[in-house]
Amino acid sequence: MSEHVEWSESEGPAPTASAAVTPADAADAARLVSFGLQPKLQPARDQEYADLLRRYREDPPFARLADAVATGLGLIVLEVSPRAGMAVTAAEDSVFAVRMGDYARRTSADGGDRFLHGLAHLAVAAMAFPRPEDLADDGYIGRVTVNGVDAFVRQACRRLEERAAEQGENTDPATDAPGLEAAWRIWVRRSSTGATKDARRLAGSTTGIVAKAVAFLTDSGFLQRTGDDNGGTYRTTARYQLQVRDMAGSAALAELLELGVVPVTDGTPTLLPPEESDDLELVADAGLPFHSS
């Protein structure tokens, strides 16, 4: 006589038939990830996307399947929500990763300008989310302008020169010297706008470099253009906030934090201190949203 085992409701084995992954499930999971790779696509404007997001939130096995598909493609899922959709970022070894060399080729930048293009992206992130609470608040919308970002970097360069002078360091490094400080110092040597005969902004000017950075971020679904004032005005998207959160521990952004050149007073981020004061120090607890560890 075979032994009969009584399974309680809580101890019973999970049914295998209903938990089996079907080709249709795999196709739906891959479809959701494909939507996540279209950063300008908004779930509110695509019913299939919205339905798959709802399934992800309500069906844990499907969510695990979609996460596995993303992982297999070298993607990191930052958030899955109605506001951001399936927000993903590429791991360093992913085929979807955008490398600085590739970006520089897209922008026709030579090797010597790659530091400057990288710095433009760092500065946009810092200006978009100037306080830790801004980065943490899902409802916060940051706003930047091309001219404002350029002015911010030039102010950072001023702080670096002051710090180097205080420490007796070389304040005029070679143009091709490596390192972020060198890039900031090189920035101030470059014309802010330059000009062609028909008054167009030169691509190699610093505002031209910032304009390329924000255009790339706009094409990637991280910024939305809102106007033409100050070289172009932009607002952040939920996806960009998630991206900046993900990069907030980088050494370069920590170094930018240490400069402390973005004062915050009444909750509105400003580039320069009040005109009646030369004080460049931050008010208490008003540092940029990046950490040194």
LINKASUL-V292143 format. One record per pair of residues at least 12 apart in sequence whose C-alpha atoms are under 6 Angstrom apart, sorted by sequence separation. I is the first residue (numbers start at 0). J is the second residue. If there is no record, write none. Layout:
# LINKASUL-V292143
((I,J) (I,J))
This chain:
# LINKASUL-V292143
((75,87) (192,204) (222,234) (75,88) (128,141) (191,204) (222,235) (74,88) (127,141) (190,204) (191,205) (192,206) (222,236) (74,89) (127,142) (191,206) (221,236) (74,90) (127,143) (73,90) (221,238) (221,239) (262,281) (73,93) (259,281) (263,285) (156,183) (156,184) (256,287) (153,187) (253,289) (28,65) (253,290) (253,291) (248,289) (42,84) (247,289) (248,290) (35,85) (35,86) (149,206) (145,209) (145,210) (114,182) (146,229) (146,230) (144,229) (145,230) (145,231) (144,231) (144,232) (143,232) (119,209) (143,233) (142,233) (142,234) (141,234) (141,235) (140,235) (83,237) (83,238) (130,285) (130,286) (130,287) (131,288) (129,287) (130,288) (39,220) (38,220))
